[in-house]
Amino acid sequence: MAEIVIKNLQKKFGDFTAVQSSSFTIEDGEFFMLLGPSGCGKTTTLRMIAGLELPTSGEIYLDGEEVGMKPASERDIAFVFQMFALYPHMNVRKNISYPLVSQGMSRADVRAKVAEVAGILGIEDILDRSVGGLSGGDRQRVALGRAIVRDPKAFMMDEPLGALDAEFREHMAEELRALHDRMNATTVYVTHDQLEAMQMGDKIVVMNHGLVEQFGTPQEIYDKPHTMFVAEFIGSPPMNFLPFDGEVKPGATTAKLDGQTFAVPQQHEAASGKLVLGVRPEHVTLSDSAKYRGEVLATEYLGTTQIITLETGHGPVKARTSSAQAAKVGETVGLDFNSRTLTLFNGSSGKALKSTLNEGSFGNG
């Protein structure tokens, strides 16, 4: 397997820039997620790494070799598509063995390799069946088998679970991650599903409008978002935003919202004017003694937890609390925020202000 290094990668289609100056490193053996909404440039980035698209500028290093202008056939990369892309006139065995047969491998070696891969994927019993009559999950396993059978340097996966129903997607996500761990394969995986990215990825690149918004581990991106876009895109429900006009100075440990003082992580940079206080729903608690107030608009029961929606002087706030927490629609309650988890954003640029919360985590994306 191999390390993949991306440096200042850019792709233009006429006047449209699909990917803008992306730089990041995919470590050898990582399960790496390219995450973002439709049209953000994640699939174009994947296709450039695979050699299916050539970059307008920038560099792509695969196992130490610059391959940016090499065709896909010279990169030793396997690609798994959302729609499986199997050969309908071939059975499962022939679909999986096709890459090896094309390389001129002996029949005995092909049989042994196909048997090994089928055992890994648990599809020994369907090797002689037509792919047309298989379930979506089995067809995805066959597509994976055809990709891994030749031991490529890296795997590229473009939303491979997107065609499956929700329940089976979760099951296949667990299987895919377990397969990756057994093979220790370098894998680059495109998805628009933040839960899928958080569940499966070692590292995540969050993209928006062709730009890398943030690059890091799932926990870093969730706990320490660099931008309001990342804070809103990651998390369900997303981070609450409370806009206010104010000022913070280096060393500040409090922020004032319309005269109400909140403790915040120590700030490392100054900002004034339009600011936004960000807080995750699970870091909001209801307290009779809190001075900051909100009116309960709705409650959503989720078993052991509930989502409470409140209207405040700075807009709606969602709190994720225990389902045992009493909250009646129409009543006014106090809100406390976990000060160690709050993020202050520049309301104009949408970027997080540097603080002890995110110290040392900037500059990755």
C-alpha positions in Angstrom: 0.0 0.0 0.0 1.1 3.6 -0.2 1.1 7.1 1.1 -0.7 9.7 -1.1 0.4 13.3 -1.0 -1.7 16.1 -2.7 0.0 19.5 -3.2 -1.9 22.6 -4.5 -4.2 20.5 -6.6 -6.5 22.4 -8.9 -9.0 21.4 -11.6 -10.8 23.7 -14.0 -13.6 22.9 -16.5 -13.5 26.0 -18.8 -14.2 29.0 -16.5 -15.5 26.8 -13.7 -13.0 25.8 -10.9 -14.1 22.5 -9.5 -11.1 22.1 -7.1 -9.1 25.0 -5.7 -5.5 24.6 -4.4 -6.1 21.4 -2.3 -3.3 20.1 -0.2 -3.3 17.2 2.2 -1.6 13.8 2.9 -3.2 10.4 3.1 -1.0 8.2 5.3 -0.1 4.6 4.3 -2.9 2.3 5.4 -5.4 5.1 6.3 -9.1 5.0 5.6 -9.5 8.5 4.3 -12.8 10.3 3.7 -13.5 13.1 1.2 -16.7 14.6 2.6 -18.9 17.5 1.5 -22.2 18.4 -0.2 -23.0 17.7 -3.9 -20.8 19.8 -6.2 -18.1 20.5 -3.6 -15.3 18.9 -5.7 -14.8 15.7 -3.7 -15.4 13.2 -6.6 -13.3 15.3 -9.0 -10.5 15.1 -6.4 -10.9 11.4 -6.2 -10.9 11.0 -10.0 -7.7 13.1 -10.2 -6.0 10.8 -7.6 -7.1 7.8 -9.6 -6.0 9.2 -12.9 -9.5 9.4 -14.4 -9.1 13.2 -14.6 -5.9 15.1 -15.1 -5.3 18.1 -12.9 -5.1 21.6 -14.3 -2.2 22.2 -11.9 -0.7 20.8 -8.8 1.0 17.5 -7.8 -0.1 14.0 -6.8 2.4 11.7 -5.2 1.7 8.0 -4.9 4.2 6.0 -2.9 6.7 8.8 -3.4 6.3 9.0 -7.2 4.7 12.0 -8.9 1.8 10.6 -11.0 -0.3 13.7 -11.6 -0.1 13.4 -15.4 0.0 9.6 -15.7 -3.1 7.7 -16.9 -5.0 5.5 -14.5 -3.5 2.4 -16.1 -0.1 3.4 -14.8 -1.0 4.2 -11.2 -1.9 0.7 -9.8 -5.1 2.0 -8.2 -8.4 0.1 -7.9 -11.7 2.0 -8.2 -15.1 1.0 -6.7 -18.1 2.9 -8.1 -21.5 3.6 -6.6 -23.3 1.6 -9.3 -21.0 -1.4 -9.0 -20.0 -1.4 -12.8 -20.1 -5.2 -13.0 -20.0 -7.2 -16.3 -23.7 -8.5 -16.6 -22.8 -11.3 -19.0 -20.2 -12.8 -16.6 -20.9 -14.7 -13.3 -19.4 -13.7 -10.0 -16.2 -15.7 -10.4 -15.4 -14.3 -13.8 -16.2 -10.7 -12.7 -13.7 -11.0 -9.8 -11.0 -12.8 -11.8 -11.2 -10.5 -14.8 -8.4 -8.1 -13.7 -6.1 -11.1 -13.1 -6.9 -12.8 -16.4 -6.3 -9.5 -18.2 -2.8 -9.4 -16.6 -2.1 -12.9 -18.0 -2.0 -14.7 -14.6 -2.0 -18.5 -14.7 -5.3 -20.3 -14.2 -4.2 -21.9 -11.0 -3.1 -18.6 -9.5 -6.3 -17.0 -10.6 -8.4 -19.7 -8.9 -6.4 -19.5 -5.7 -6.6 -15.7 -5.6 -10.4 -15.6 -6.3 -11.0 -18.3 -3.6 -8.9 -16.2 -1.1 -10.9 -13.0 -1.9 -14.2 -14.8 -1.8 -13.4 -16.1 1.6 -12.5 -12.6 2.9 -15.8 -11.3 1.6 -18.0 -14.3 2.5 -19.2 -14.9 -1.0 -17.9 -18.4 -1.7 -21.5 -19.7 -2.2 -22.3 -17.3 -5.0 -19.2 -17.6 -7.2 -21.0 -19.4 -10.0 -24.1 -17.3 -9.9 -25.0 -14.6 -12.4 -24.5 -11.1 -11.0 -27.9 -10.0 -12.4 -29.8 -12.0 -9.8 -27.8 -10.8 -6.8 -29.0 -8.4 -4.1 -27.5 -5.0 -3.9 -25.3 -6.0 -1.0 -23.9 -9.0 -2.8 -23.2 -7.0 -5.9 -21.3 -4.5 -3.9 -19.2 -7.4 -2.4 -18.5 -8.6 -5.9 -17.4 -5.1 -6.9 -15.1 -4.9 -3.9 -13.8 -8.4 -4.7 -12.8 -7.3 -8.2 -11.0 -4.3 -6.8 -9.0 -6.1 -4.0 -8.2 -9.2 -6.0 -5.0 -7.7 -7.6 -3.6 -6.1 -4.4 -3.4 -2.5 -5.7 -1.4 0.3 -4.0 -4.6 2.1 -3.0 -8.4 1.9 -3.3 -10.6 4.7 -4.6 -14.3 4.4 -3.6 -16.9 6.8 -4.9 -20.0 6.5 -2.6 -20.0 2.7 -2.9 -22.9 2.3 -0.5 -25.1 5.1 -2.0 -27.4 2.7 -3.8 -28.2 0.6 -0.8 -31.1 1.1 1.6 -30.4 2.8 5.0 -30.4 -0.3 7.2 -28.1 -2.3 4.9 -25.8 0.7 4.3 -25.0 0.8 8.0 -24.3 -3.0 8.0 -22.1 -2.7 4.9 -20.2 0.3 6.3 -19.2 -1.9 9.3 -18.2 -4.7 7.0 -16.2 -2.3 4.8 -14.3 -0.8 7.7 -13.6 -4.3 9.1 -12.3 -5.4 5.6 -10.1 -2.4 5.5 -8.6 -3.2 9.0 -7.9 -6.7 7.9 -6.1 -5.6 4.8 -4.5 -2.5 6.1 -5.2 -0.9 2.8 -4.8 2.8 1.8 -8.4 3.7 1.0 -9.8 7.1 -0.2 -13.6 7.2 0.1 -16.0 9.8 -1.2 -19.3 10.5 0.7 -21.8 13.3 1.3 -23.0 11.5 4.5 -21.3 12.9 7.6 -22.4 10.1 9.8 -20.8 7.6 7.4 -17.6 9.6 7.4 -17.5 9.9 11.2 -18.2 6.2 11.6 -15.6 4.9 9.1 -12.8 7.4 8.6 -9.4 7.7 10.2 -9.1 11.2 8.7 -11.6 13.4 7.0 -11.2 16.3 4.5 -14.3 18.5 4.5 -14.8 20.3 1.1 -17.1 23.1 0.1 -17.1 25.0 -3.3 -13.9 23.3 -4.3 -12.0 24.3 -1.2 -10.7 22.2 1.7 -12.5 23.7 4.7 -10.8 21.4 7.2 -8.6 18.3 7.5 -8.2 16.1 10.5 -9.6 13.2 12.6 -13.3 12.9 13.1 -13.0 14.0 16.7 -10.9 17.1 15.8 -13.4 18.1 13.1 -16.4 17.6 15.4 -15.0 19.2 18.5 -12.8 21.9 16.9 -14.5 23.2 13.7 -12.4 25.7 11.8 -15.4 27.3 10.0 -19.1 27.7 10.5 -19.7 25.6 7.4 -17.9 22.6 9.1 -19.6 23.2 12.4 -23.0 23.1 10.6 -22.3 20.3 8.2 -20.9 18.0 10.8 -23.3 16.9 13.6 -27.0 16.0 13.9 -28.4 18.3 14.9 -25.7 20.7 13.8 -24.0 23.3 16.0 -26.1 26.1 17.3 -25.1 29.6 16.2 -25.9 32.7 18.3 -24.9 35.9 16.4 -24.1 39.1 18.3 -22.2 42.4 18.0 -19.2 42.5 20.3 -15.5 42.4 20.8 -13.0 39.9 22.1 -9.3 40.6 22.8 -6.3 38.2 23.1 -6.4 36.5 26.4 -10.2 37.0 26.8 -12.1 34.3 28.7 -15.6 35.7 28.4 -17.9 37.1 25.7 -21.0 39.2 26.2 -24.2 38.7 24.3 -26.5 41.7 24.9 -25.1 42.2 28.3 -25.1 38.5 29.3 -21.6 37.3 30.0 -20.6 33.8 29.0 -17.3 32.0 29.8 -15.4 30.9 26.7 -12.1 29.1 26.0 -9.2 31.6 26.3 -9.0 33.5 23.0 -5.7 33.9 21.1 -6.8 36.5 18.6 -8.8 39.7 18.6 -12.1 40.3 16.8 -14.9 42.8 16.8 -18.1 43.6 15.1 -20.2 40.6 13.9 -19.4 37.6 16.0 -21.1 34.2 16.5 -21.1 32.0 19.5 -21.2 28.3 18.6 -22.4 25.5 20.9 -23.2 21.9 20.2 -26.7 20.7 21.3 -25.3 18.2 23.7 -23.4 21.0 25.5 -26.6 22.9 26.2 -28.3 22.2 29.6 -31.6 23.5 31.0 -31.2 25.1 34.4 -33.7 27.1 36.5 -30.8 29.3 37.9 -29.4 30.3 34.5 -30.0 33.9 33.5 -30.0 33.3 29.7 -33.5 32.3 28.9 -35.4 30.6 26.1 -38.9 29.5 25.3 -39.6 25.9 24.5 -40.9 25.5 21.0 -40.9 21.8 20.5 -39.5 18.5 21.9 -38.5 15.4 19.9 -38.4 12.1 21.8 -35.5 9.8 20.7 -35.6 7.1 23.3 -32.9 7.8 26.0 -32.5 11.3 24.7 -34.6 14.1 23.3 -34.1 17.2 21.2 -35.6 20.4 22.7 -35.9 23.4 20.4 -36.0 26.8 22.1 -36.4 30.4 20.9 -33.8 32.8 22.4 -33.0 36.4 21.9 -30.3 35.3 19.4 -32.4 32.8 17.4 -33.4 29.2 17.8 -31.3 26.8 20.0 -31.4 23.0 20.1 -30.5 21.1 23.2 -29.9 17.4 23.3 -30.8 16.3 26.9 -31.9 13.2 28.7 -35.5 12.2 27.9 -36.2 12.4 31.6 -35.6 16.2 31.4 -39.0 17.9 31.9 -39.7 20.5 29.2 -43.2 21.8 28.3 -43.9 23.6 25.1 -44.5 27.3 25.8 -42.6 27.5 29.1 -39.5 29.7 29.5 -36.4 28.0 30.9 -32.8 28.9 31.7 -29.9 27.8 29.4 -26.4 26.9 30.5 -23.6 26.2 28.0 -20.5 24.1 28.7 -17.9 26.9 28.5 -15.0 24.6 27.6 -16.7 23.5 24.4 -17.8 26.9 23.0 -16.4 28.2 19.7 -16.3 31.9 18.7 -16.6 32.6 15.0 -15.9 35.8 12.9 -19.4 36.4 11.6 -18.1 38.0 8.4 -15.6 35.4 7.3 -17.2 32.4 9.0 -13.8 31.3 10.4 -13.3 30.2 14.0 -11.2 32.4 16.3 -8.1 30.7 17.6 -8.4 29.7 21.2 -7.3 27.1 23.7 -10.1 24.9 22.3 -8.5 24.7 18.9 -4.9 25.6 19.6 -2.5 24.0 17.2 -5.2 22.6 14.9 -5.2 25.3 12.3 -3.4 25.2 9.0 -4.2 21.6 8.2 -6.7 22.4 5.4 
